[in-house]
């Protein structure tokens, strides 16, 4: 019997961008806390625990961007619930810290958060376009992501996610992951640099990194056939 497959979306955009890939893989997408019908949970570890409580033992858990950080935390905190782990455009820390230069400067995230709270609808196209810079299909990918995005969650939900991106550091959690792990990353991702994925892969025992050339932050939209082939191969190992 095939293990269930669950994906966790990224910040702000919701489940929509992942739907086509998830359908092709016969998976399920969980709303992040505060999105759709899911209640807001402001504490990151409590949010990871809530997700774990809804998983069947041995689930293959995937996550994109912020969802990848949550998936990593679930696998580290609840090893009985995760049989395999798929991290897409993930990182151990979204902002730069001592010993972790492969990330956004904290002051840049603070400025972005201020602008988002002032006018999320104006900021969103700039944000999505920005994280697709360098992608071989950047304009198409940006348009698709914006077209597929779910209705915007409440401001408190967006603020909680931005606080997680500011505060969460998973460098000590990553080595606790003991399950087969596949990291899929765009080689030209400007939001989560490839160096962050390489460093994360080095922290997780036995993790494998698949870097997609000419691809930025959304490989399942930019390179859908390659993405599905790589995930399917991993699922069937």
Phi and psi in degrees as GROMACS dihedral restraints (atoms count N, CA, C in turn):
[ dihedral_restraints ]
;  ai    aj    ak    al  type     phi  dphi    fc
    3     4     5     6     1   -71.2    20    10
    4     5     6     7     1   136.9    20    10
    6     7     8     9     1   -66.9    20    10
    7     8     9    10     1   145.6    20    10
    9    10    11    12     1   -62.6    20    10
   10    11    12    13     1   151.1    20    10
   12    13    14    15     1  -119.1    20    10
   13    14    15    16     1   125.6    20    10
   15    16    17    18     1  -128.0    20    10
   16    17    18    19     1   134.3    20    10
   18    19    20    21     1  -112.2    20    10
   19    20    21    22     1   146.0    20    10
   21    22    23    24     1  -113.2    20    10
   22    23    24    25     1   126.8    20    10
   24    25    26    27     1   -74.3    20    10
   25    26    27    28     1   178.9    20    10
   27    28    29    30     1   -92.9    20    10
   28    29    30    31     1  -176.7    20    10
   30    31    32    33     1   -68.1    20    10
   31    32    33    34     1   137.0    20    10
   33    34    35    36     1    76.1    20    10
   34    35    36    37     1   -43.0    20    10
   36    37    38    39     1   -80.5    20    10
   37    38    39    40     1   -23.2    20    10
   39    40    41    42     1    77.4    20    10
   40    41    42    43     1  -160.6    20    10
   42    43    44    45     1   -75.7    20    10
   43    44    45    46     1   -27.0    20    10
   45    46    47    48     1   -50.0    20    10
   46    47    48    49     1   -49.3    20    10
   48    49    50    51     1   -61.5    20    10
   49    50    51    52     1   -25.0    20    10
   51    52    53    54     1   -91.1    20    10
   52    53    54    55     1    -7.1    20    10
   54    55    56    57     1   -61.6    20    10
   55    56    57    58     1   -45.2    20    10
   57    58    59    60     1   -62.7    20    10
   58    59    60    61     1   -46.0    20    10
   60    61    62    63     1   -64.5    20    10
   61    62    63    64     1   -41.1    20    10
   63    64    65    66     1   -64.3    20    10
   64    65    66    67     1   -43.1    20    10
   66    67    68    69     1   -61.0    20    10
   67    68    69    70     1   -42.1    20    10
   69    70    71    72     1   -65.1    20    10
   70    71    72    73     1   -26.2    20    10
   72    73    74    75     1  -100.2    20    10
   73    74    75    76     1     4.9    20    10
   75    76    77    78     1    55.9    20    10
   76    77    78    79     1    43.1    20    10
   78    79    80    81     1  -104.9    20    10
   79    80    81    82     1  -166.3    20    10
   81    82    83    84     1  -138.4    20    10
   82    83    84    85     1   146.6    20    10
   84    85    86    87     1  -114.0    20    10
   85    86    87    88     1   127.2    20    10
   87    88    89    90     1   -92.0    20    10
   88    89    90    91     1   136.1    20    10
   90    91    92    93     1   -64.1    20    10
   91    92    93    94     1   141.9    20    10
   93    94    95    96     1   -70.6    20    10
   94    95    96    97     1   158.2    20    10
   96    97    98    99     1   -54.4    20    10
   97    98    99   100     1   131.6    20    10
   99   100   101   102     1    92.0    20    10
  100   101   102   103     1    -5.3    20    10
  102   103   104   105     1  -104.5    20    10
  103   104   105   106     1   143.0    20    10
  105   106   107   108     1    58.1    20    10
  106   107   108   109     1  -129.6    20    10
  108   109   110   111     1   -89.3    20    10
  109   110   111   112     1    -4.8    20    10
  111   112   113   114     1   -75.2    20    10
  112   113   114   115     1   129.6    20    10
  114   115   116   117     1   -68.1    20    10
  115   116   117   118     1   151.7    20    10
  117   118   119   120     1   -73.4    20    10
  118   119   120   121     1   131.0    20    10
  120   121   122   123     1  -123.3    20    10
  121   122   123   124     1   112.7    20    10
  123   124   125   126     1   -77.5    20    10
  124   125   126   127     1   -27.5    20    10
  126   127   128   129     1   -83.9    20    10
  127   128   129   130     1   128.6    20    10
  129   130   131   132     1   -62.3    20    10
  130   131   132   133     1   -48.2    20    10
  132   133   134   135     1   -65.0    20    10
  133   134   135   136     1   -37.4    20    10
  135   136   137   138     1   -64.6    20    10
  136   137   138   139     1   -36.5    20    10
  138   139   140   141     1   -65.3    20    10
  139   140   141   142     1   -42.1    20    10
  141   142   143   144     1   -62.6    20    10
  142   143   144   145     1   -40.5    20    10
  144   145   146   147     1   -65.5    20    10
  145   146   147   148     1   -37.6    20    10
  147   148   149   150     1   -65.1    20    10
  148   149   150   151     1   -41.5    20    10
  150   151   152   153     1   -63.3    20    10
  151   152   153   154     1   -45.0    20    10
  153   154   155   156     1   -59.3    20    10
  154   155   156   157     1   -37.6    20    10
  156   157   158   159     1   -63.8    20    10
  157   158   159   160     1   -22.6    20    10
  159   160   161   162     1   -95.8    20    10
  160   161   162   163     1    -1.3    20    10
  162   163   164   165     1   -93.7    20    10
  163   164   165   166     1   144.7    20    10
  165   166   167   168     1   -78.1    20    10
  166   167   168   169     1   148.2    20    10
  168   169   170   171     1   -55.6    20    10
  169   170   171   172     1   137.6    20    10
  171   172   173   174     1    81.7    20    10
  172   173   174   175     1    11.0    20    10
  174   175   176   177     1   -61.1    20    10
  175   176   177   178     1   140.8    20    10
  177   178   179   180     1   -81.0    20    10
  178   179   180   181     1   117.1    20    10
  180   181   182   183     1  -109.9    20    10
  181   182   183   184     1   124.3    20    10
  183   184   185   186     1  -116.9    20    10
  184   185   186   187     1   155.5    20    10
  186   187   188   189     1  -153.0    20    10
  187   188   189   190     1   148.8    20    10
  189   190   191   192     1  -114.3    20    10
  190   191   192   193     1   126.2    20    10
  192   193   194   195     1    60.5    20    10
  193   194   195   196     1  -118.1    20    10
  195   196   197   198     1   -58.4    20    10
  196   197   198   199     1   -35.9    20    10
  198   199   200   201     1   -62.8    20    10
  199   200   201   202     1   -30.9    20    10
  201   202   203   204     1   -67.9    20    10
  202   203   204   205     1   -37.0    20    10
  204   205   206   207     1   -65.0    20    10
  205   206   207   208     1   -41.4    20    10
  207   208   209   210     1   -64.5    20    10
  208   209   210   211     1   -42.6    20    10
  210   211   212   213     1   -61.0    20    10
  211   212   213   214     1   -41.5    20    10
  213   214   215   216     1   -61.9    20    10
  214   215   216   217     1   -42.8    20    10
  216   217   218   219     1   -65.1    20    10
  217   218   219   220     1   -40.6    20    10
  219   220   221   222     1   -60.5    20    10
  220   221   222   223     1   -46.5    20    10
  222   223   224   225     1   -63.3    20    10
  223   224   225   226     1   -36.1    20    10
  225   226   227   228     1   -74.5    20    10
  226   227   228   229     1   -38.0    20    10
  228   229   230   231     1   -86.9    20    10
  229   230   231   232     1   -26.7    20    10
  231   232   233   234     1  -134.3    20    10
  232   233   234   235     1    67.1    20    10
  234   235   236   237     1   -60.2    20    10
  235   236   237   238     1   -25.2    20    10
  237   238   239   240     1   -71.5    20    10
  238   239   240   241     1   -18.9    20    10
  240   241   242   243     1   -89.9    20    10
  241   242   243   244     1   -18.5    20    10
  243   244   245   246     1  -117.1    20    10
  244   245   246   247     1   120.8    20    10
  246   247   248   249     1   -94.3    20    10
  247   248   249   250     1   -33.2    20    10
  249   250   251   252     1  -145.0    20    10
  250   251   252   253     1   158.3    20    10
  252   253   254   255     1  -132.4    20    10
  253   254   255   256     1   130.3    20    10
  255   256   257   258     1  -122.4    20    10
  256   257   258   259     1   113.3    20    10
  258   259   260   261     1  -109.3    20    10
  259   260   261   262     1   117.0    20    10
  261   262   263   264     1  -109.7    20    10
  262   263   264   265     1   120.0    20    10
  264   265   266   267     1    53.3    20    10
  265   266   267   268     1    47.5    20    10
  267   268   269   270     1  -103.1    20    10
  268   269   270   271     1   169.0    20    10
  270   271   272   273     1  -157.7    20    10
  271   272   273   274     1   159.3    20    10
  273   274   275   276     1   -80.0    20    10
  274   275   276   277     1   -28.5    20    10
  276   277   278   279     1  -148.5    20    10
  277   278   279   280     1   126.5    20    10
  279   280   281   282     1   -74.1    20    10
  280   281   282   283     1   -28.6    20    10
  282   283   284   285     1  -110.2    20    10
  283   284   285   286     1   159.4    20    10
  285   286   287   288     1   -66.3    20    10
  286   287   288   289     1   137.9    20    10
  288   289   290   291     1  -139.4    20    10
  289   290   291   292     1   170.3    20    10
  291   292   293   294     1   -56.2    20    10
  292   293   294   295     1   124.4    20    10
  294   295   296   297     1    80.7    20    10
  295   296   297   298     1     3.6    20    10
  297   298   299   300     1  -137.3    20    10
  298   299   300   301     1    80.6    20    10
  300   301   302   303     1   -85.4    20    10
  301   302   303   304     1    -9.5    20    10
  303   304   305   306     1   -85.1    20    10
  304   305   306   307     1    62.1    20    10
  306   307   308   309     1  -165.2    20    10
  307   308   309   310     1   177.8    20    10
  309   310   311   312     1   -76.8    20    10
  310   311   312   313     1   138.4    20    10
  312   313   314   315     1   -61.7    20    10
  313   314   315   316     1   138.5    20    10
  315   316   317   318     1   -55.6    20    10
  316   317   318   319     1   -36.9    20    10
  318   319   320   321     1   -67.2    20    10
  319   320   321   322     1   -28.9    20    10
  321   322   323   324     1   -68.7    20    10
  322   323   324   325     1   -41.5    20    10
  324   325   326   327     1   -64.6    20    10
  325   326   327   328     1   -39.3    20    10
  327   328   329   330     1   -61.8    20    10
  328   329   330   331     1   -42.1    20    10
  330   331   332   333     1   -65.4    20    10
  331   332   333   334     1   -42.4    20    10
  333   334   335   336     1   -60.8    20    10
  334   335   336   337     1   -44.5    20    10
  336   337   338   339     1   -61.1    20    10
  337   338   339   340     1   -40.8    20    10
  339   340   341   342     1   -61.7    20    10
  340   341   342   343     1   -44.0    20    10
  342   343   344   345     1   -68.0    20    10
  343   344   345   346     1   -36.8    20    10
  345   346   347   348     1   -63.4    20    10
  346   347   348   349     1   -44.7    20    10
  348   349   350   351     1   -65.8    20    10
  349   350   351   352     1   -27.1    20    10
  351   352   353   354     1   -76.5    20    10
  352   353   354   355     1   -38.8    20    10
  354   355   356   357     1  -165.6    20    10
  355   356   357   358     1    87.4    20    10
  357   358   359   360     1   -65.2    20    10
  358   359   360   361     1   -36.6    20    10
  360   361   362   363     1   -66.8    20    10
  361   362   363   364     1   -31.6    20    10
  363   364   365   366     1   -76.2    20    10
  364   365   366   367     1   -35.1    20    10
  366   367   368   369     1   -78.8    20    10
  367   368   369   370     1   -29.7    20    10
  369   370   371   372     1   -59.5    20    10
  370   371   372   373     1   -48.2    20    10
  372   373   374   375     1   -60.3    20    10
  373   374   375   376     1   -35.4    20    10
  375   376   377   378     1   -68.4    20    10
  376   377   378   379     1   -39.6    20    10
  378   379   380   381     1   -63.8    20    10
  379   380   381   382     1   -50.1    20    10
  381   382   383   384     1   -67.0    20    10
  382   383   384   385     1   -43.5    20    10
  384   385   386   387     1   -61.0    20    10
  385   386   387   388     1   -38.1    20    10
  387   388   389   390     1   -64.7    20    10
  388   389   390   391     1   -41.9    20    10
  390   391   392   393     1   -80.9    20    10
  391   392   393   394     1    -0.6    20    10
  393   394   395   396     1  -104.9    20    10
  394   395   396   397     1     4.7    20    10
  396   397   398   399     1   -57.4    20    10
  397   398   399   400     1   132.8    20    10
  399   400   401   402     1    92.1    20    10
  400   401   402   403     1   -14.0    20    10
  402   403   404   405     1   -69.1    20    10
  403   404   405   406     1   140.9    20    10
  405   406   407   408     1   -61.6    20    10
  406   407   408   409     1   -22.7    20    10
  408   409   410   411     1  -122.0    20    10
  409   410   411   412     1    38.9    20    10
  411   412   413   414     1   -56.1    20    10
  412   413   414   415     1   -45.4    20    10
  414   415   416   417     1   -66.9    20    10
  415   416   417   418     1   -44.3    20    10
  417   418   419   420     1   -63.7    20    10
  418   419   420   421     1   -43.0    20    10
  420   421   422   423     1   -65.0    20    10
  421   422   423   424     1   -43.6    20    10
  423   424   425   426     1   -60.8    20    10
  424   425   426   427     1   -45.6    20    10
  426   427   428   429     1   -62.5    20    10
  427   428   429   430     1   -44.0    20    10
  429   430   431   432     1   -62.7    20    10
  430   431   432   433     1   -44.6    20    10
  432   433   434   435     1   -61.3    20    10
  433   434   435   436     1   -43.0    20    10
  435   436   437   438     1   -68.0    20    10
  436   437   438   439     1   -38.4    20    10
  438   439   440   441     1   -67.3    20    10
  439   440   441   442     1   -35.0    20    10
  441   442   443   444     1   -87.6    20    10
  442   443   444   445     1   -12.0    20    10
  444   445   446   447     1   -60.8    20    10
  445   446   447   448     1   143.4    20    10
  447   448   449   450     1   -70.1    20    10
  448   449   450   451     1   165.5    20    10
  450   451   452   453     1   -55.1    20    10
  451   452   453   454     1   144.6    20    10
  453   454   455   456     1   -64.2    20    10
  454   455   456   457     1   135.4    20    10
  456   457   458   459     1   -74.1    20    10
  457   458   459   460     1   170.4    20    10
  459   460   461   462     1   -60.8    20    10
  460   461   462   463     1   158.8    20    10
  462   463   464   465     1   -58.5    20    10
  463   464   465   466     1   -36.7    20    10
  465   466   467   468     1   -63.5    20    10
  466   467   468   469     1   -35.0    20    10
  468   469   470   471     1   -67.8    20    10
  469   470   471   472     1   -45.1    20    10
  471   472   473   474     1   -61.6    20    10
  472   473   474   475     1   -41.8    20    10
  474   475   476   477     1   -64.8    20    10
  475   476   477   478     1   -39.8    20    10
  477   478   479   480     1   -62.9    20    10
  478   479   480   481     1   -43.2    20    10
  480   481   482   483     1   -63.0    20    10
  481   482   483   484     1   -40.0    20    10
  483   484   485   486     1   -66.3    20    10
  484   485   486   487     1   -35.2    20    10
  486   487   488   489     1   -65.7    20    10
  487   488   489   490     1   -38.1    20    10
  489   490   491   492     1   -62.2    20    10
  490   491   492   493     1   -46.1    20    10
  492   493   494   495     1   -60.1    20    10
  493   494   495   496     1   -33.3    20    10
  495   496   497   498     1   -73.8    20    10
  496   497   498   499     1   -38.9    20    10
  498   499   500   501     1  -102.7    20    10
  499   500   501   502     1   -27.5    20    10
  501   502   503   504     1   -77.7    20    10
  502   503   504   505     1   130.5    20    10
  504   505   506   507     1  -131.5    20    10
  505   506   507   508     1   110.5    20    10
  507   508   509   510     1  -103.7    20    10
  508   509   510   511     1    19.0    20    10
  510   511   512   513     1   -66.3    20    10
  511   512   513   514     1   -29.7    20    10
  513   514   515   516     1   -85.6    20    10
  514   515   516   517     1   -22.9    20    10
  516   517   518   519     1   -77.2    20    10
  517   518   519   520     1   -37.1    20    10
  519   520   521   522     1   -55.8    20    10
  520   521   522   523     1   -43.7    20    10
  522   523   524   525     1   -66.7    20    10
  523   524   525   526     1   -13.3    20    10
  525   526   527   528     1   -80.9    20    10
  526   527   528   529     1   -11.0    20    10
  528   529   530   531     1   -74.3    20    10
  529   530   531   532     1   123.8    20    10
  531   532   533   534     1  -115.6    20    10
  532   533   534   535     1    10.7    20    10
  534   535   536   537     1  -106.7    20    10
  535   536   537   538     1   159.3    20    10
  537   538   539   540     1   -54.6    20    10
  538   539   540   541     1   130.3    20    10
  540   541   542   543     1  -129.4    20    10
  541   542   543   544     1   129.6    20    10
  543   544   545   546     1  -113.7    20    10
  544   545   546   547     1   125.9    20    10
  546   547   548   549     1  -109.1    20    10
  547   548   549   550     1   119.0    20    10
  549   550   551   552     1  -109.1    20    10
  550   551   552   553     1   128.3    20    10
  552   553   554   555     1  -145.4    20    10
  553   554   555   556     1   141.3    20    10
  555   556   557   558     1   -75.2    20    10
  556   557   558   559     1   130.2    20    10
  558   559   560   561     1   -65.6    20    10
  559   560   561   562     1   -21.3    20    10
  561   562   563   564     1  -116.6    20    10
  562   563   564   565     1    26.3    20    10
  564   565   566   567     1   -61.9    20    10
  565   566   567   568     1   115.7    20    10
  567   568   569   570     1   -83.8    20    10
  568   569   570   571     1   -14.8    20    10
  570   571   572   573     1   -88.8    20    10
  571   572   573   574     1   -45.4    20    10
  573   574   575   576     1  -119.3    20    10
  574   575   576   577     1    93.2    20    10
  576   577   578   579     1   -57.9    20    10
  577   578   579   580     1   151.1    20    10
  579   580   581   582     1   -55.7    20    10
  580   581   582   583     1   -33.8    20    10
  582   583   584   585     1   -59.9    20    10
  583   584   585   586     1   -31.2    20    10
  585   586   587   588     1   -68.4    20    10
  586   587   588   589     1   -40.4    20    10
  588   589   590   591     1   -66.7    20    10
  589   590   591   592     1   -39.3    20    10
  591   592   593   594     1   -64.3    20    10
  592   593   594   595     1   -41.5    20    10
  594   595   596   597     1   -67.7    20    10
  595   596   597   598     1   -38.7    20    10
  597   598   599   600     1   -65.1    20    10
  598   599   600   601     1   -43.2    20    10
  600   601   602   603     1   -60.2    20    10
  601   602   603   604     1   -34.5    20    10
  603   604   605   606     1   -71.3    20    10
  604   605   606   607     1   -24.3    20    10
  606   607   608   609     1   -82.2    20    10
  607   608   609   610     1   -29.7    20    10
  609   610   611   612     1   -93.1    20    10
  610   611   612   613     1   120.8    20    10
  612   613   614   615     1   -57.1    20    10
  613   614   615   616     1   123.6    20    10
  615   616   617   618     1    74.9    20    10
  616   617   618   619     1     5.4    20    10
  618   619   620   621     1   -63.9    20    10
  619   620   621   622     1   145.0    20    10
  621   622   623   624     1  -113.9    20    10
  622   623   624   625     1   138.9    20    10
  624   625   626   627     1  -112.2    20    10
  625   626   627   628     1   126.1    20    10
  627   628   629   630     1  -111.4    20    10
  628   629   630   631     1   108.6    20    10
  630   631   632   633     1   -99.8    20    10
  631   632   633   634     1   123.7    20    10
  633   634   635   636     1   -95.1    20    10
  634   635   636   637     1   118.9    20    10
  636   637   638   639     1   -68.2    20    10
  637   638   639   640     1   149.8    20    10
  639   640   641   642     1    65.1    20    10
  640   641   642   643     1    19.7    20    10
  642   643   644   645     1  -126.1    20    10
  643   644   645   646     1   139.4    20    10
  645   646   647   648     1  -101.9    20    10
  646   647   648   649     1  -119.4    20    10
  648   649   650   651     1   -92.8    20    10
  649   650   651   652     1    -8.1    20    10
  651   652   653   654     1  -129.5    20    10
  652   653   654   655     1    71.0    20    10
  654   655   656   657     1   -61.6    20    10
  655   656   657   658     1   -27.4    20    10
  657   658   659   660     1   -72.0    20    10
  658   659   660   661     1   -16.9    20    10
  660   661   662   663     1   -99.3    20    10
  661   662   663   664     1   -42.1    20    10
  663   664   665   666     1   -72.2    20    10
  664   665   666   667     1   -41.2    20    10
  666   667   668   669     1  -131.2    20    10
  667   668   669   670     1    63.1    20    10
  669   670   671   672     1   -61.3    20    10
  670   671   672   673     1   -42.2    20    10
  672   673   674   675     1   -65.1    20    10
  673   674   675   676     1   -44.2    20    10
  675   676   677   678     1   -64.9    20    10
  676   677   678   679     1   -40.4    20    10
  678   679   680   681     1   -60.7    20    10
  679   680   681   682     1   -50.3    20    10
  681   682   683   684     1   -63.6    20    10
  682   683   684   685     1   -41.3    20    10
  684   685   686   687     1   -61.9    20    10
  685   686   687   688     1   -42.0    20    10
  687   688   689   690     1   -68.4    20    10
  688   689   690   691     1   -42.0    20    10
  690   691   692   693     1   -68.3    20    10
  691   692   693   694     1   -43.0    20    10
  693   694   695   696     1   -60.0    20    10
  694   695   696   697     1   -43.2    20    10
  696   697   698   699     1   -59.9    20    10
  697   698   699   700     1   -41.0    20    10
  699   700   701   702     1   -67.3    20    10
  700   701   702   703     1   -42.0    20    10
  702   703   704   705     1   -63.8    20    10
  703   704   705   706     1   -34.5    20    10
  705   706   707   708     1   -91.4    20    10
  706   707   708   709     1    -1.2    20    10
